[in-house]
Amino acid sequence: MPKNLRVKSSNFIDETTRVSFKFNGKNYHGFKGDTLASALLANGIHLVGRSFKYHRPRGIMTAGSEEPNAIVQVGNDKAITEPNVRATEVEIYNGLEATSQNCWPSVNFDIGGINNLLSPFLPAGFYYKTFMWPASFWEKYEYLIRHSAGLGKSPTKPDTDIYDHKYVHCDVLVIGGGISGIMAAKTAAQNNLKTLLLDEKTEIGGTTIYQNSDNFKIENKVSSEWLTNEISSLKKLDNLEIKTRTSVAAYHGYNFLLARENLTDHLSASEKKNKVRQRLLKIRAMKVIVATGSLERPLIFNNNDRPGIMLSSAVKKYVDYYGVICGEKNVFFTNNDSAYESAISLSKKGIKVNAIVDIREKSESLIIKEAENLDIKIYWSHTVVDTHGYKKLKQISIMKLSEDAQSVIGSRINVDCDCLGVAGGWTPAVHLFTQSGGKLKFRDVDQVFVPNKYPSKQISIGSCDGDFELDKIIKNSSSSLKDFLEIDKTDYENLSVVNSKEANKKNIWLLPSDKVIGKTKPFVDYQNDATAKDIKLALREGFRSIEHVKRYTTTGMGTDQGKLGNMHALGIIADTTGVKMGELGTTTFRPPYTPLTFGTIVGRNVGEYFDIFRRTPMNDWHIENKAKFENVGQWKRAWYYPQNNESMHEAVQRESLAARASAGILDASTLGKIDIQGSDTSEFLNRVYTNAWSKLEIGKCRYGLMLNEDGMVYDDGVTTRISENHYIMTTTTGGAANVMGKLEDYLQTEWPELDVYLTSVTDHFATASVCGSNSKKILNKLIPDLNLSDENFPHMSFKEAQIGKIKCRVMRISFTGELSYEINVQANYGKSLWEQCMEAGKEFNITPYGTETMHLLRAEKGFIIVGQDTDGTMTPIDLQMDWIVSKKKYDFIGKRSLYRSDTMREDRKHLVGLATDDPKEVLEEGAQIVSELNQSPVQMLGHVTSSYFSPNLNKSIALAVVRGGKSMLGKKLFIPMESRTINVTVTDSVFLDKENERLNA
Amino acid sequence: MFIINCPFCGERDQSEFKAGGEAHIERPKQPTELNDEEWAEYLFMRKNIKGIQFERWNHAHGCRKWFNMLRDTSNDEIKLIYKMGEKSPIE
């Protein structure tokens, strides 16, 4: 039966509401308002986890988001379990289940603990150094290492929770709801500024809200009472919004910030059902006031990591806020006045404080006098040299510091102790300030980095600005607010403040011990098990840059990002190398300040909302006719139309045969369409395409190839001259937006003198492409008025016509090599057009075909697909499309690059056809091609870009890019596959109807 | 994320814009007159300085106009924005 570790003095815990929860499979209870950490401590549990490398027992160290040790797995549902959650931030609810991490089989008996005994052999960089040889073994090592390490378990099923994103705009954003943040929010809101106050905790008030001591008074009230009144006055301010449980994750330039609002993590399963779990706030603030407070520093001494060793401020918060006693034999270890606050808090509640160990020679502040009056034994000029107790602290050993504080003298004094509160001074929480681009300066007097240069409209106030004493916080915050908000006065000028602490502090980054450093374990980064010894080793091995030491020793690289120990790491480096702290700089504080869930980051953009998608006007028809779809850019395109349980191959073979034998129809609506008008359009086309456009007659179409300025093929398509100054350009489906952008770029920047106007009309038209030997008959039924004779409407020409009352543009162009018509109508008639084509084509067995058949048919003709047969390294010459490159034109985009020494090399990769020895063998796209089989190292000549079984030719066909392929016609090459080699012969890339007779069938 | 003052639309969020690399690199009027080295200078060589840089930006999800920007790459401060075709105000 655990002892009663509660004191009845908390205003923040509802002792009438019991909450039951499970930790490591056992049932416990706490009260409403408890965190998992406070509830565990109240149940006498300190040991909550094991450290990452040595698997040492670790306990709760802090009472906030900086917690390095007490990280737990919350929940056991495979979809919503969450690893690496700080027990100090988890608010308990009925049914909460949490487990320790990083230990197996259990936290009390952890096999990995053997690493602790092996630790002399596990120095910094151990893994880098040991598992280097032989290099090929790394995969095996990695498996074992990852198996025994690991921080918690990821969910294995899709997250079932709901997450949200929200844009927020405000005049003033205040980050942090401690005393200075509250002052700031109230002042801003009083001055008609739309203000948002965020705090990561359950409620605002910071540490002052439980500061119930007469040692800290404002206007003759204890500071907690004064602040409570201030908080209630906030409620009257209409233009102030307060969000708690909201952690600012990132502070970017131009006052753009990301914050995570936690909405339901503190609720039980039934209460949180169907509610948004977390919301990512995207905040743009005119002005930002950073009031993020400060983090208490630990002290670095031998074995400073045992369960029961905590921050002094945490001990105070547990007793004053949660009403929980962390130990029965309490000792504090300090270098400043803060620990005395905590000791007095405990003492006044009747809890025994055995001693205060203070490394200073003496201090005279009022608070110390009070501690002396309470009969607390103070060891001046003493330091802790060792601690004892494996799973829970039992005893500490202290020794007197030498005069220069570099060593210890005398003999060990052992003090019984099950809770050691350490107080190493305060580190301003400047993380967000530096993320925003702010520059720090080092303040020598108390060894802290404080904000120096602000990159945007922001200020830091309170202890994150380096003011640690109540009187200073109020005075300086008030005057900073006046300047920053450009106002005449605040409510906080000339307040009477009582502060019994003094700022004097003695800073020693690494405390001396009676043992040599090699025999000690002074932890600097608790989560990553980096000790002062490791940092010194890194320095001995030649690392100098703080960023390098960090990576080598992994200091500050855990989920806590070294919030506690980073300053000590810097200090130890400075002491060892003799470089001044201010010159050493800090490591970069990167977002997020505390870990974010992936769910919060993606918000609602999951599943079908991951990206937008586009559908053609004929889409419903495709669905009704059982089409399979493929994604082409954002488009959902009909891929093939299986009938009667056909496989994809069977469907494509059938569609391909039908399209040539009689008639096929393709939904080509997704092709990019750009309407181009203006008197200089033909000149413009001359400049952007490789071929000549000046002589294109009205009513005619022409195929064009577009290059990048580097000479590489960028896009292709057919452009039609509709009237004197009016053209319509088509682009590839995937390239439409980029082509539009590129053309606009040239028009606006290089050729503003051209009279040319571009409009993207891709979505304005729906397009059905009817092809095959019977396509003319179908068109004739569909549009009887249109003279389809070759004389009136030859290949590569255009007519305007009407299908019933629907106006349409018809182009006789072909991507299949068949006689073929592309009919364009206003998009909302698309489905009607399609259905009329199907009806008219019924007697000719018109067969709808998808993108796969389209690819096969064009490959039979050797037509390229930009992006499949080209990859940004192919010139038109490489593609053997010299015919489309005008020799006469003075210039076009990319022309000069075709004459660079590199693009004129003979051994570039060229597009060729491949024929397999076995005509039934279909090559794999992407397969590599070689000319010698027993070469070492083997030389890759190129790869297969397109490959199909052609039903029309009854053999396989393939396109490939092959080094020097132009001069290889007829040459035998090899395609080595996993288990065999395929023999191929280089051929022409046109496989079917080389004479183009089918176009006029 | 920047706030960019589009010369045609006013202040907008950076997500509406597309960066287009270094500004004031004019396409040679007579590319065929250039030797390989001169053409490569135009084609490939770009400054990437820490400090004040001339850049092209496009209001891609807005008016789609290109314009020039003078930006300090060390702190992302936008010093100046001016229309395409206007001479660089600072040499």
Interface residues (C-beta under 8 A of the other chain):
Chain A: H252 G253 Y254 F256 R284 G437 P455 E709 D710 G741 E744 D745 Q748 T749 E750 P752 Y890 D891 K895 R896 S897 Y899 R900 S901
Chain B: M1 F2 I3 D13 Q14 K18 G20 E26 R27 P28 Q30 P31 T32 L34 D36 W39 A40 L43 R56 N58 A60 R64 K65 W66 N75 D76 E77 M84 G85
